[in-house]
């Protein structure tokens, strides 16, 4: 055991110990969530979910169950149940006692409001009302992600994301940046470049003509130009450069200016190398709380650099569903 970074004095088992417990259960043939510190978790021995879903589609009563290992080393049991036309999720938790036996901690049975297979052959279900909060749907991956595609996602898409920023929500390119907001990107790009947050306490602020932080021009330009190639003149015009005081305005996202939207799950489905050496990433964005595994699609093109870095070249939205998109 080791101290929990989140639970005060409570102990958690090491990731290695969790892996060992998972491996024992997997080897015994149990359907088990295989956790990983880098890649998304997925269900090993997932055939039961596929069989269960075929029964549901045929209107037949059926049930499938799977296990996961908690941070304390206990076991969590989940069962998806279809009975008399109704859908349920049963969840139970058990912890080890001092004698080495499992003690039942709790059991709940919830109604499932929404479940389906995704375009990628995974499964999701929702057993929490969205009128209380988002993240009501659970994505149950039935196979490991493609590590190469997920590496592109982790490197180029997830650090910026699709919430309260329009980088991937509008069309733009190196000859026409359209409505792209460089100011909204500053905090994200700063974290990508320096592997730390841009803290508002480090910058002066102003309340006129709106509340904003004053980012010194050199800091702002060094950060953004690491990921974009654009003329300084055009950039300063687009990013509201204050020539007199040599700064750019920036607003950090907080409770006063955030636009709340359900959680989005982007998946890089292809990485196509172009003749000029650039790579176009095809991205499908799921919003399971809105009952869609394809809210929209976009293609973002990047140019890898010799130093292992990259620059963004363009983005194009290639498909929009009829559902609401995030605010850009």
C-alpha positions in Angstrom: 0.0 0.0 0.0 0.9 3.7 -0.4 -0.7 6.9 0.8 -3.5 8.1 -1.4 -2.9 11.5 -3.0 -6.7 12.2 -2.9 -8.0 10.5 0.2 -5.9 11.9 3.0 -4.8 9.1 5.3 -6.5 6.3 3.3 -4.2 3.9 1.6 -4.3 2.8 -2.0 -2.5 -0.2 -3.5 0.2 0.5 -6.1 -0.7 0.4 -9.8 1.6 -2.7 -10.1 -0.5 -4.5 -7.5 -3.7 -3.6 -9.3 -2.3 -4.9 -12.5 -1.4 -8.2 -10.7 -5.0 -8.6 -9.4 -6.4 -7.8 -12.8 -4.1 -10.4 -14.5 -5.2 -13.1 -12.1 -8.8 -12.5 -12.8 -8.3 -12.2 -16.5 -6.3 -15.4 -16.6 -9.2 -17.1 -14.8 -11.5 -16.0 -17.6 -13.4 -13.3 -15.8 -14.5 -10.2 -17.8 -12.2 -7.5 -16.1 -11.6 -3.8 -16.8 -7.9 -3.7 -17.7 -6.6 -0.4 -16.4 -3.5 1.5 -17.7 -1.8 4.7 -16.7 -1.3 5.8 -20.3 -4.0 4.3 -22.5 -7.8 4.2 -21.8 -9.0 1.2 -19.8 -10.9 -1.6 -21.6 -12.8 -4.8 -20.9 -10.8 -8.1 -21.2 -12.8 -11.2 -22.0 -15.6 -9.0 -23.5 -17.5 -11.7 -25.5 -20.3 -11.6 -23.0 -21.1 -8.0 -23.8 -21.4 -8.8 -27.5 -23.7 -11.8 -26.8 -25.7 -9.8 -24.3 -26.3 -7.0 -26.9 -27.5 -9.4 -29.5 -30.0 -10.6 -27.0 -31.2 -7.1 -26.2 -31.6 -6.3 -29.9 -33.7 -9.5 -30.3 -35.8 -8.5 -27.2 -34.6 -11.4 -25.2 -33.9 -11.3 -21.4 -30.2 -11.5 -20.7 -27.5 -10.3 -18.3 -23.7 -9.7 -18.6 -21.3 -8.9 -15.8 -17.8 -7.6 -15.4 -15.3 -6.7 -12.7 -12.8 -3.9 -11.9 -10.2 -3.4 -9.2 -10.6 -0.3 -7.0 -7.7 1.9 -5.9 -7.8 0.2 -2.5 -7.4 -3.2 -4.1 -11.1 -4.1 -3.6 -13.4 -5.5 -6.3 -16.2 -3.7 -8.0 -18.9 -5.8 -9.7 -21.2 -4.4 -12.4 -24.0 -6.3 -14.2 -26.0 -5.0 -17.2 -29.4 -6.6 -17.2 -32.3 -6.7 -19.6 -35.5 -8.1 -18.2 -39.1 -7.8 -19.4 -38.1 -4.9 -21.7 -36.5 -2.9 -19.0 -32.7 -2.1 -18.7 -30.8 -2.1 -15.4 -27.3 -1.7 -14.1 -26.4 -3.5 -10.8 -23.2 -2.3 -9.1 -21.6 -3.8 -6.0 -18.3 -3.2 -4.2 -16.3 -5.4 -1.8 -13.2 -4.6 0.2 -10.7 -6.9 1.9 -10.8 -7.2 5.7 -7.8 -7.9 8.0 -8.4 -11.6 7.7 -8.0 -11.5 3.9 -11.6 -12.0 3.2 -13.9 -9.9 1.0 -16.6 -7.9 2.8 -19.5 -6.6 0.8 -19.5 -2.8 0.9 -22.6 -1.8 -1.0 -25.0 -2.9 -3.7 -27.2 -0.7 -5.9 -29.6 -1.3 -8.8 -30.2 1.5 -11.2 -32.4 2.0 -14.2 -30.4 2.4 -17.5 -31.8 5.2 -19.6 -29.6 4.8 -22.6 -27.2 2.2 -24.0 -25.8 1.4 -27.4 -22.8 0.2 -29.4 -20.5 2.9 -30.8 -19.1 3.3 -34.3 -15.8 1.8 -33.0 -17.5 -1.4 -31.7 -17.4 -0.3 -28.0 -20.4 -0.1 -25.7 -21.8 2.7 -23.6 -24.6 3.0 -21.0 -26.2 5.8 -18.9 -27.6 5.1 -15.5 -27.5 8.6 -14.1 -29.9 11.4 -15.0 -28.3 14.2 -17.1 -30.5 16.8 -15.4 -28.3 16.4 -12.3 -24.9 16.6 -13.9 -23.0 15.6 -17.0 -20.7 12.6 -17.3 -23.9 10.5 -16.9 -22.8 8.0 -19.6 -20.1 5.4 -19.2 -18.0 4.3 -22.1 -17.1 0.6 -21.8 -14.3 -0.1 -24.3 -14.4 -3.7 -25.5 -10.9 -3.7 -27.0 -7.7 -1.8 -26.5 -7.3 1.5 -28.4 -4.9 1.6 -31.4 -1.8 2.9 -29.6 -0.4 4.8 -32.6 -3.7 6.6 -33.2 -4.2 7.3 -29.5 -0.7 8.7 -29.4 -1.7 11.3 -32.0 -4.8 12.0 -30.0 -2.8 12.4 -26.8 -0.3 14.6 -28.5 -2.3 16.9 -30.8 -6.0 16.8 -30.0 -6.7 16.2 -26.3 -4.3 18.9 -24.9 -6.5 21.5 -26.6 -9.9 19.8 -26.7 -13.2 21.0 -27.8 -14.7 22.9 -24.9 -14.7 26.7 -24.7 -12.2 27.0 -27.5 -12.8 27.0 -31.3 -9.5 25.5 -32.6 -11.3 22.3 -33.8 -14.8 23.8 -34.2 -14.2 26.1 -37.2 -12.5 25.9 -40.6 -9.1 27.6 -40.9 -5.8 27.1 -42.7 -2.4 28.7 -43.1 -3.7 31.0 -45.8 -6.9 32.0 -44.1 -7.3 31.6 -40.3 -11.0 32.4 -40.4 -12.5 32.8 -36.9 -9.7 31.0 -35.1 -9.1 32.5 -31.7 -5.4 32.5 -30.7 -6.2 34.2 -27.4 -8.3 31.3 -26.2 -5.5 28.9 -27.1 -2.8 30.6 -25.0 -3.3 28.6 -21.8 -3.5 25.3 -23.6 -0.4 25.9 -25.8 1.5 27.1 -22.8 0.8 23.9 -21.0 1.8 21.9 -24.1 5.1 23.8 -24.5 6.3 24.1 -20.9 4.4 21.2 -19.3 3.0 23.5 -16.6 0.0 25.8 -16.3 -0.1 29.5 -17.1 -1.1 30.9 -13.7 -3.1 34.1 -13.6 -1.2 35.2 -10.5 1.9 35.7 -12.6 0.3 38.4 -14.8 -1.2 41.8 -14.4 -4.8 42.2 -15.1 -7.2 44.9 -16.3 -10.9 45.4 -16.2 -11.2 47.6 -19.3 -12.8 47.1 -21.8 -13.4 43.7 -20.2 -11.7 41.7 -17.5 -8.5 40.1 -18.9 -4.9 39.3 -18.0 -2.0 41.1 -19.8 0.4 38.5 -21.3 3.7 40.1 -22.2 4.1 40.0 -26.0 7.3 37.9 -26.0 5.7 35.2 -23.7 2.6 35.1 -25.8 4.3 35.0 -29.2 7.0 32.5 -28.1 4.2 30.2 -26.9 1.8 30.4 -29.9 4.5 30.5 -32.6 5.9 27.2 -31.3 2.7 25.6 -32.8 1.7 28.0 -35.6 3.4 29.7 -38.6 1.8 33.0 -39.2 3.2 36.4 -40.0 3.7 38.7 -37.0 1.7 41.5 -38.6 -1.4 39.3 -39.2 -1.0 37.6 -35.8 -0.9 40.8 -33.9 -4.0 42.0 -35.6 -5.9 38.8 -35.0 -4.8 38.4 -31.3 -5.6 42.0 -30.3 -2.0 43.1 -29.6 -1.7 46.2 -27.5 1.2 48.0 -29.2 1.4 50.8 -26.7 1.9 48.5 -23.7 3.3 45.4 -25.6 0.9 42.8 -24.4 -1.9 40.4 -25.5 -5.2 40.0 -23.6 -6.1 36.6 -22.2 -9.0 35.2 -20.1 -8.5 32.1 -18.1 -11.5 29.8 -18.1 -13.3 29.9 -14.7 -16.8 29.8 -13.3 -17.6 33.3 -14.6 -17.0 32.7 -18.3 -17.3 28.9 -18.8 -20.0 27.5 -21.1 -21.1 24.2 -19.6 -21.5 21.4 -22.1 -21.6 17.6 -21.8 -18.3 15.8 -21.8 -16.8 15.0 -25.3 -14.7 12.1 -26.3 -12.6 12.6 -29.4 -11.2 9.6 -31.2 -8.5 9.8 -33.9 -9.7 7.2 -36.4 -7.0 7.7 -39.0 -3.7 9.4 -39.5 -2.9 10.0 -43.2 0.5 11.2 -44.3 0.5 13.8 -47.1 3.0 14.3 -49.9 4.5 17.3 -48.2 5.3 15.4 -45.0 2.3 16.7 -43.1 -0.2 14.4 -41.3 -4.0 14.7 -41.4 -5.7 13.4 -38.4 -9.4 12.3 -38.8 -11.2 12.9 -35.6 -14.7 11.7 -34.6 -16.1 13.4 -31.5 -18.5 11.4 -29.3 -21.0 13.0 -26.9 -22.5 10.0 -25.1 -24.6 12.2 -22.7 -26.4 13.5 -25.8 -26.9 9.9 -27.0 -24.6 10.2 -30.0 -21.3 8.5 -30.8 -20.7 11.1 -33.6 -21.6 14.7 -32.6 -19.2 15.9 -35.3 -16.1 15.1 -37.2 -13.1 17.2 -38.2 -9.7 16.8 -39.8 -6.7 18.6 -38.3 -3.5 18.7 -40.3 -0.1 19.0 -38.5 3.5 19.3 -39.7 6.0 17.2 -37.6 9.2 19.0 -36.8 12.8 17.7 -36.6 12.9 18.4 -32.9 10.0 16.1 -32.2 7.5 19.0 -32.0 4.8 19.8 -34.5 2.9 22.8 -35.9 -0.8 23.0 -36.7 -1.5 23.7 -40.3 -5.3 23.6 -40.7 -8.6 22.3 -39.4 -11.8 21.4 -41.3 -15.1 20.3 -39.9 -16.3 17.5 -42.2 -19.5 16.5 -40.5 -22.0 18.0 -38.1 -24.9 16.2 -36.5 -28.3 17.8 -35.9 -27.5 18.2 -32.2 -26.1 21.3 -30.5 -22.3 21.7 -30.8 -20.1 23.2 -28.1 -19.8 27.0 -28.0 -16.9 28.3 -30.1 
